[in-house]
């Protein structure tokens, strides 16, 4: 969300017909990030999307001495193209709630013929959010595996959040949509993550089994963070990089015991070697439709 890079990744995995809303973000201290948004808008969205609800977010307004994009310029672009515009600071949590409130209000007015929205009792759509330290590989890389069956060890960590959707059809013919949010683990984005927890059906806490700190942070921060900011009954604990057995810093027994203590569902996986991914995904789908 912080710049235009996430938009390119989203467009690869989420056809615009699946979306109710498009959010374009740029860095107000980086003129090029705003120019990239304008180029992307013209080339990819303006004449190819049937989506009426589109937002433009200018981040880092707390850095007043470094601003390169004038607010009036951004507003003029947004007004001209019927885009809703908000200036925000993810770091200082400025104007985030106003944006979330506006988004929620407008989403709720979308035609009922679209896929059912979060919290709808018809249970045709589920929201899944990934949380955990940055760089553990159990979030962005795992989503790539789930959505596009692709592994890329050069995949960058998320800035803010990115999003993908996947339609699922089960044996009885029922179809539903799983919306997957990949959040940033860096401390400066944690104020934003709590907003993405709104109406979440499932939380996935991921750690790197070769990095003790990433597991300890699940225990000392992330698990409590979820409970402080959301009411979620379905929580997974995912251990990535089990292919690196020689470098293991957290034993499977320890992780299993902790997940059992906290009533979480535990799955060890390797995104690189595609181990345990299918088992985890099948369990996630089965559990979601029980909610």
FIVO-307227 format. One record per residue (C-alpha): residue number from 1; chain; x, y, z. Coordinates in steps of 0.2 Angstrom, whole numbers, plus 2048, in hexadecimal, padded with zeros to 3 digits. Example, Ala and Ser with C-alpha at 12.3 -4.5 7.8 and 13.67 -1.06 7.14 Angstrom:
BEGIN
<dose->1&dopa->A&X->83E&Y->7EA&Z->827>
<dose->2&dopa->A&X->844&Y->7FB&Z->824>
END
This chain:
BEGIN
<dose->1&dopa->A&X->800&Y->800&Z->800>
<dose->2&dopa->A&X->80E&Y->80C&Z->803>
<dose->3&dopa->A&X->813&Y->80E&Z->7F1>
<dose->4&dopa->A&X->80D&Y->807&Z->7E0>
<dose->5&dopa->A&X->817&Y->7F7&Z->7E1>
<dose->6&dopa->A&X->809&Y->7ED&Z->7EA>
<dose->7&dopa->A&X->7FC&Y->7F1&Z->7DD>
<dose->8&dopa->A&X->806&Y->7E8&Z->7CF>
<dose->9&dopa->A&X->807&Y->7D8&Z->7DA>
<dose->10&dopa->A&X->7F4&Y->7D9&Z->7DE>
<dose->11&dopa->A&X->7F0&Y->7DB&Z->7CC>
<dose->12&dopa->A&X->7F8&Y->7CB&Z->7C8>
<dose->13&dopa->A&X->7EE&Y->7C0&Z->7D3>
<dose->14&dopa->A&X->7DD&Y->7CA&Z->7D5>
<dose->15&dopa->A&X->7D3&Y->7CD&Z->7C5>
<dose->16&dopa->A&X->7CA&Y->7DE&Z->7C7>
<dose->17&dopa->A&X->7B9&Y->7D5&Z->7C6>
<dose->18&dopa->A&X->7BC&Y->7CD&Z->7D7>
<dose->19&dopa->A&X->7BE&Y->7DE&Z->7E0>
<dose->20&dopa->A&X->7B2&Y->7EA&Z->7E7>
<dose->21&dopa->A&X->7C0&Y->7F7&Z->7E9>
<dose->22&dopa->A&X->7D1&Y->7FD&Z->7E3>
<dose->23&dopa->A&X->7DD&Y->806&Z->7EF>
<dose->24&dopa->A&X->7EC&Y->80F&Z->7E7>
<dose->25&dopa->A&X->7FA&Y->815&Z->7F3>
<dose->26&dopa->A&X->809&Y->820&Z->7F1>
<dose->27&dopa->A&X->816&Y->828&Z->7FC>
<dose->28&dopa->A&X->814&Y->83B&Z->7FD>
<dose->29&dopa->A&X->826&Y->83D&Z->7FF>
<dose->30&dopa->A&X->82A&Y->834&Z->7EF>
<dose->31&dopa->A&X->824&Y->83D&Z->7DF>
<dose->32&dopa->A&X->827&Y->82E&Z->7D4>
<dose->33&dopa->A&X->81C&Y->823&Z->7DE>
<dose->34&dopa->A&X->80D&Y->82F&Z->7DA>
<dose->35&dopa->A&X->812&Y->830&Z->7C8>
<dose->36&dopa->A&X->812&Y->81D&Z->7C8>
<dose->37&dopa->A&X->800&Y->81D&Z->7CF>
<dose->38&dopa->A&X->7FB&Y->828&Z->7C1>
<dose->39&dopa->A&X->803&Y->81D&Z->7B3>
<dose->40&dopa->A&X->7FC&Y->80E&Z->7BB>
<dose->41&dopa->A&X->7EB&Y->816&Z->7BC>
<dose->42&dopa->A&X->7EB&Y->81A&Z->7A9>
<dose->43&dopa->A&X->7F3&Y->80A&Z->7A3>
<dose->44&dopa->A&X->7EA&Y->7FD&Z->7AE>
<dose->45&dopa->A&X->7DB&Y->803&Z->7B7>
<dose->46&dopa->A&X->7D2&Y->812&Z->7AF>
<dose->47&dopa->A&X->7CB&Y->809&Z->79F>
<dose->48&dopa->A&X->7CC&Y->7F7&Z->7A5>
<dose->49&dopa->A&X->7C3&Y->7F7&Z->7B6>
<dose->50&dopa->A&X->7B0&Y->7F7&Z->7BA>
<dose->51&dopa->A&X->7B4&Y->7FB&Z->7CC>
<dose->52&dopa->A&X->7AC&Y->80C&Z->7D2>
<dose->53&dopa->A&X->7B4&Y->80D&Z->7E3>
<dose->54&dopa->A&X->7C6&Y->812&Z->7E2>
<dose->55&dopa->A&X->7D1&Y->81A&Z->7EF>
<dose->56&dopa->A&X->7E1&Y->824&Z->7ED>
<dose->57&dopa->A&X->7EC&Y->824&Z->7FE>
<dose->58&dopa->A&X->7FB&Y->830&Z->800>
<dose->59&dopa->A&X->805&Y->829&Z->80E>
<dose->60&dopa->A&X->812&Y->831&Z->81A>
<dose->61&dopa->A&X->80A&Y->841&Z->81C>
<dose->62&dopa->A&X->813&Y->842&Z->82D>
<dose->63&dopa->A&X->823&Y->846&Z->824>
<dose->64&dopa->A&X->81E&Y->858&Z->820>
<dose->65&dopa->A&X->830&Y->85E&Z->81C>
<dose->66&dopa->A&X->832&Y->850&Z->80F>
<dose->67&dopa->A&X->822&Y->851&Z->805>
<dose->68&dopa->A&X->824&Y->851&Z->7F2>
<dose->69&dopa->A&X->812&Y->84F&Z->7EC>
<dose->70&dopa->A&X->807&Y->85E&Z->7EF>
<dose->71&dopa->A&X->7F6&Y->859&Z->7F7>
<dose->72&dopa->A&X->7ED&Y->864&Z->7EA>
<dose->73&dopa->A&X->7F5&Y->85B&Z->7DC>
<dose->74&dopa->A&X->7F0&Y->84A&Z->7E3>
<dose->75&dopa->A&X->7DE&Y->850&Z->7E6>
<dose->76&dopa->A&X->7DC&Y->857&Z->7D5>
<dose->77&dopa->A&X->7E1&Y->847&Z->7CD>
<dose->78&dopa->A&X->7D5&Y->83D&Z->7D9>
<dose->79&dopa->A&X->7C7&Y->849&Z->7D6>
<dose->80&dopa->A&X->7C9&Y->849&Z->7C3>
<dose->81&dopa->A&X->7C8&Y->836&Z->7C3>
<dose->82&dopa->A&X->7BB&Y->833&Z->7D0>
<dose->83&dopa->A&X->7C7&Y->82C&Z->7DC>
<dose->84&dopa->A&X->7C5&Y->82E&Z->7EF>
<dose->85&dopa->A&X->7D4&Y->836&Z->7F7>
<dose->86&dopa->A&X->7DC&Y->835&Z->808>
<dose->87&dopa->A&X->7EC&Y->83A&Z->80F>
<dose->88&dopa->A&X->7F3&Y->82F&Z->81D>
<dose->89&dopa->A&X->801&Y->82A&Z->828>
<dose->90&dopa->A&X->803&Y->817&Z->82B>
<dose->91&dopa->A&X->811&Y->81A&Z->837>
<dose->92&dopa->A&X->808&Y->827&Z->842>
<dose->93&dopa->A&X->7F6&Y->820&Z->83F>
<dose->94&dopa->A&X->7F0&Y->830&Z->838>
<dose->95&dopa->A&X->7DF&Y->830&Z->82E>
<dose->96&dopa->A&X->7E0&Y->81D&Z->82D>
<dose->97&dopa->A&X->7CF&Y->81B&Z->837>
<dose->98&dopa->A&X->7C7&Y->828&Z->82C>
<dose->99&dopa->A&X->7CC&Y->81F&Z->81C>
<dose->100&dopa->A&X->7C6&Y->80E&Z->824>
<dose->101&dopa->A&X->7B5&Y->816&Z->828>
<dose->102&dopa->A&X->7B3&Y->81D&Z->817>
<dose->103&dopa->A&X->7B8&Y->80C&Z->80F>
<dose->104&dopa->A&X->7AC&Y->802&Z->81A>
<dose->105&dopa->A&X->79E&Y->80E&Z->817>
<dose->106&dopa->A&X->7A0&Y->80E&Z->804>
<dose->107&dopa->A&X->7A3&Y->7FB&Z->803>
<dose->108&dopa->A&X->792&Y->7F8&Z->80C>
<dose->109&dopa->A&X->789&Y->801&Z->7FE>
<dose->110&dopa->A&X->790&Y->7F6&Z->7F0>
<dose->111&dopa->A&X->782&Y->7EC&Z->7E7>
<dose->112&dopa->A&X->77D&Y->7DC&Z->7F0>
<dose->113&dopa->A&X->77F&Y->7D2&Z->7E0>
<dose->114&dopa->A&X->792&Y->7D3&Z->7E3>
<dose->115&dopa->A&X->79B&Y->7C5&Z->7ED>
<dose->116&dopa->A&X->795&Y->7C6&Z->7FF>
<dose->117&dopa->A&X->79F&Y->7D2&Z->80A>
<dose->118&dopa->A&X->7A9&Y->7CE&Z->81A>
<dose->119&dopa->A&X->79D&Y->7C9&Z->829>
<dose->120&dopa->A&X->78F&Y->7C5&Z->81E>
<dose->121&dopa->A&X->786&Y->7B6&Z->825>
<dose->122&dopa->A&X->785&Y->7AD&Z->814>
<dose->123&dopa->A&X->797&Y->7A9&Z->816>
<dose->124&dopa->A&X->79C&Y->7AB&Z->804>
<dose->125&dopa->A&X->7AB&Y->7B5&Z->807>
<dose->126&dopa->A&X->7B9&Y->7B3&Z->814>
<dose->127&dopa->A&X->7C6&Y->7BF&Z->81A>
<dose->128&dopa->A&X->7D7&Y->7B8&Z->81E>
<dose->129&dopa->A&X->7E6&Y->7C3&Z->825>
<dose->130&dopa->A&X->7F8&Y->7BE&Z->827>
<dose->131&dopa->A&X->802&Y->7C5&Z->835>
<dose->132&dopa->A&X->814&Y->7C3&Z->83B>
<dose->133&dopa->A&X->825&Y->7CA&Z->83A>
<dose->134&dopa->A&X->82C&Y->7D0&Z->82A>
<dose->135&dopa->A&X->837&Y->7C5&Z->820>
<dose->136&dopa->A&X->831&Y->7B4&Z->827>
<dose->137&dopa->A&X->82B&Y->7AE&Z->816>
<dose->138&dopa->A&X->81B&Y->7A7&Z->81D>
<dose->139&dopa->A&X->810&Y->7B5&Z->817>
<dose->140&dopa->A&X->814&Y->7BC&Z->806>
<dose->141&dopa->A&X->81C&Y->7AD&Z->7FF>
<dose->142&dopa->A&X->80E&Y->7A2&Z->806>
<dose->143&dopa->A&X->801&Y->7AC&Z->7FE>
<dose->144&dopa->A&X->80A&Y->7AB&Z->7EE>
<dose->145&dopa->A&X->809&Y->798&Z->7F0>
<dose->146&dopa->A&X->7F7&Y->798&Z->7F4>
<dose->147&dopa->A&X->7F1&Y->7A4&Z->7E7>
<dose->148&dopa->A&X->7FC&Y->7A1&Z->7D8>
<dose->149&dopa->A&X->806&Y->791&Z->7DC>
<dose->150&dopa->A&X->816&Y->79C&Z->7DB>
<dose->151&dopa->A&X->825&Y->79D&Z->7E6>
<dose->152&dopa->A&X->831&Y->7AB&Z->7E5>
<dose->153&dopa->A&X->83F&Y->7AD&Z->7F2>
<dose->154&dopa->A&X->842&Y->7BF&Z->7EC>
<dose->155&dopa->A&X->830&Y->7C4&Z->7F1>
<dose->156&dopa->A&X->832&Y->7D4&Z->7FB>
<dose->157&dopa->A&X->82A&Y->7D7&Z->80C>
<dose->158&dopa->A&X->819&Y->7DF&Z->80B>
<dose->159&dopa->A&X->818&Y->7F2&Z->80E>
<dose->160&dopa->A&X->807&Y->7F6&Z->816>
<dose->161&dopa->A&X->7FD&Y->7E8&Z->80F>
<dose->162&dopa->A&X->7F9&Y->7DF&Z->7FF>
<dose->163&dopa->A&X->7EA&Y->7D5&Z->7FA>
<dose->164&dopa->A&X->7E5&Y->7C6&Z->7F0>
<dose->165&dopa->A&X->7D5&Y->7BB&Z->7ED>
<dose->166&dopa->A&X->7D2&Y->7A9&Z->7E9>
<dose->167&dopa->A&X->7C1&Y->7A1&Z->7E4>
<dose->168&dopa->A&X->7BE&Y->790&Z->7EC>
<dose->169&dopa->A&X->7B2&Y->783&Z->7E6>
<dose->170&dopa->A&X->7AF&Y->773&Z->7F1>
<dose->171&dopa->A&X->7A8&Y->762&Z->7ED>
<dose->172&dopa->A&X->796&Y->767&Z->7F1>
<dose->173&dopa->A&X->797&Y->775&Z->7E4>
<dose->174&dopa->A&X->798&Y->783&Z->7F1>
<dose->175&dopa->A&X->7A3&Y->792&Z->7EB>
<dose->176&dopa->A&X->7AB&Y->79F&Z->7F6>
<dose->177&dopa->A&X->7B8&Y->7AC&Z->7F6>
<dose->178&dopa->A&X->7C7&Y->7AD&Z->801>
<dose->179&dopa->A&X->7CE&Y->7BF&Z->802>
<dose->180&dopa->A&X->7E0&Y->7BE&Z->809>
<dose->181&dopa->A&X->7E9&Y->7CD&Z->810>
<dose->182&dopa->A&X->7FC&Y->7CD&Z->812>
<dose->183&dopa->A&X->801&Y->7DA&Z->81F>
<dose->184&dopa->A&X->812&Y->7E2&Z->822>
<dose->185&dopa->A&X->81B&Y->7DB&Z->832>
<dose->186&dopa->A&X->826&Y->7EB&Z->834>
<dose->187&dopa->A&X->823&Y->7F4&Z->844>
<dose->188&dopa->A&X->81F&Y->805&Z->83B>
<dose->189&dopa->A&X->810&Y->7FD&Z->833>
<dose->190&dopa->A&X->808&Y->7F4&Z->842>
<dose->191&dopa->A&X->7FC&Y->803&Z->845>
<dose->192&dopa->A&X->7F4&Y->7FF&Z->834>
<dose->193&dopa->A&X->7F3&Y->7ED&Z->836>
<dose->194&dopa->A&X->7E6&Y->7EE&Z->843>
<dose->195&dopa->A&X->7DA&Y->7F6&Z->837>
<dose->196&dopa->A&X->7DC&Y->7E7&Z->82B>
<dose->197&dopa->A&X->7D6&Y->7DC&Z->839>
<dose->198&dopa->A&X->7C5&Y->7E3&Z->838>
<dose->199&dopa->A&X->7B8&Y->7D5&Z->834>
<dose->200&dopa->A&X->7C6&Y->7C8&Z->832>
<dose->201&dopa->A&X->7C0&Y->7B6&Z->831>
<dose->202&dopa->A&X->7D1&Y->7AE&Z->833>
<dose->203&dopa->A&X->7E3&Y->7B4&Z->839>
<dose->204&dopa->A&X->7F3&Y->7AB&Z->834>
<dose->205&dopa->A&X->802&Y->7AE&Z->83E>
<dose->206&dopa->A&X->812&Y->7A9&Z->835>
<dose->207&dopa->A&X->824&Y->7A7&Z->83B>
<dose->208&dopa->A&X->834&Y->7A1&Z->834>
<dose->209&dopa->A&X->839&Y->791&Z->83E>
<dose->210&dopa->A&X->84C&Y->795&Z->83B>
<dose->211&dopa->A&X->849&Y->7A6&Z->844>
<dose->212&dopa->A&X->846&Y->7A5&Z->856>
<dose->213&dopa->A&X->841&Y->7B7&Z->857>
<dose->214&dopa->A&X->833&Y->7B6&Z->84B>
<dose->215&dopa->A&X->82B&Y->7A8&Z->856>
<dose->216&dopa->A&X->82E&Y->7B1&Z->866>
<dose->217&dopa->A&X->825&Y->7C1&Z->85E>
<dose->218&dopa->A&X->816&Y->7B6&Z->85B>
<dose->219&dopa->A&X->815&Y->7B2&Z->86D>
<dose->220&dopa->A&X->81A&Y->7C3&Z->874>
<dose->221&dopa->A&X->811&Y->7CE&Z->868>
<dose->222&dopa->A&X->807&Y->7C8&Z->859>
<dose->223&dopa->A&X->7FB&Y->7BC&Z->862>
<dose->224&dopa->A&X->7F6&Y->7C9&Z->86F>
<dose->225&dopa->A&X->7F5&Y->7D6&Z->861>
<dose->226&dopa->A&X->7E8&Y->7CC&Z->858>
<dose->227&dopa->A&X->7DE&Y->7C9&Z->868>
<dose->228&dopa->A&X->7DF&Y->7DC&Z->86C>
<dose->229&dopa->A&X->7D8&Y->7E1&Z->85B>
<dose->230&dopa->A&X->7CC&Y->7D4&Z->855>
<dose->231&dopa->A&X->7C0&Y->7C6&Z->85A>
<dose->232&dopa->A&X->7C7&Y->7B8&Z->850>
<dose->233&dopa->A&X->7C4&Y->7A5&Z->854>
<dose->234&dopa->A&X->7CE&Y->79E&Z->846>
<dose->235&dopa->A&X->7E1&Y->7A1&Z->848>
<dose->236&dopa->A&X->7EF&Y->797&Z->83F>
<dose->237&dopa->A&X->801&Y->796&Z->844>
<dose->238&dopa->A&X->80C&Y->793&Z->835>
<dose->239&dopa->A&X->81E&Y->78E&Z->836>
<dose->240&dopa->A&X->827&Y->791&Z->826>
<dose->241&dopa->A&X->838&Y->78A&Z->820>
<dose->242&dopa->A&X->837&Y->779&Z->827>
<dose->243&dopa->A&X->842&Y->773&Z->818>
<dose->244&dopa->A&X->850&Y->77B&Z->822>
<dose->245&dopa->A&X->851&Y->76E&Z->82F>
<dose->246&dopa->A&X->863&Y->771&Z->833>
<dose->247&dopa->A&X->860&Y->783&Z->837>
<dose->248&dopa->A&X->850&Y->780&Z->842>
<dose->249&dopa->A&X->84F&Y->78C&Z->851>
<dose->250&dopa->A&X->83D&Y->788&Z->856>
<dose->251&dopa->A&X->839&Y->775&Z->858>
<dose->252&dopa->A&X->828&Y->76F&Z->852>
<dose->253&dopa->A&X->824&Y->768&Z->863>
<dose->254&dopa->A&X->825&Y->77A&Z->86A>
<dose->255&dopa->A&X->81B&Y->782&Z->85D>
<dose->256&dopa->A&X->80E&Y->774&Z->85E>
<dose->257&dopa->A&X->80C&Y->776&Z->871>
<dose->258&dopa->A&X->80B&Y->789&Z->870>
<dose->259&dopa->A&X->7FE&Y->788&Z->862>
<dose->260&dopa->A&X->7F4&Y->77B&Z->86C>
<dose->261&dopa->A&X->7F5&Y->787&Z->87C>
<dose->262&dopa->A&X->7EE&Y->795&Z->872>
<dose->263&dopa->A&X->7E1&Y->78B&Z->868>
<dose->264&dopa->A&X->7EA&Y->78E&Z->857>
<dose->265&dopa->A&X->7EB&Y->782&Z->849>
<dose->266&dopa->A&X->7FD&Y->77E&Z->845>
<dose->267&dopa->A&X->805&Y->77A&Z->834>
<dose->268&dopa->A&X->817&Y->779&Z->830>
<dose->269&dopa->A&X->81B&Y->77D&Z->81E>
<dose->270&dopa->A&X->828&Y->781&Z->811>
<dose->271&dopa->A&X->823&Y->78E&Z->804>
<dose->272&dopa->A&X->834&Y->78B&Z->7FB>
<dose->273&dopa->A&X->831&Y->778&Z->7F9>
<dose->274&dopa->A&X->81E&Y->779&Z->7F9>
<dose->275&dopa->A&X->81D&Y->76D&Z->808>
<dose->276&dopa->A&X->80D&Y->76E&Z->813>
<dose->277&dopa->A&X->805&Y->77C&Z->808>
<dose->278&dopa->A&X->7F7&Y->771&Z->802>
<dose->279&dopa->A&X->7F3&Y->76A&Z->813>
<dose->280&dopa->A&X->7F2&Y->77B&Z->81A>
<dose->281&dopa->A&X->7E7&Y->782&Z->80C>
<dose->282&dopa->A&X->7DB&Y->774&Z->80D>
<dose->283&dopa->A&X->7D9&Y->776&Z->820>
<dose->284&dopa->A&X->7D7&Y->789&Z->81E>
<dose->285&dopa->A&X->7C9&Y->787&Z->812>
<dose->286&dopa->A&X->7C0&Y->779&Z->81C>
<dose->287&dopa->A&X->7C1&Y->784&Z->82C>
<dose->288&dopa->A&X->7BB&Y->794&Z->823>
<dose->289&dopa->A&X->7AB&Y->78C&Z->81D>
<dose->290&dopa->A&X->7A7&Y->787&Z->82F>
<dose->291&dopa->A&X->7A8&Y->799&Z->835>
END
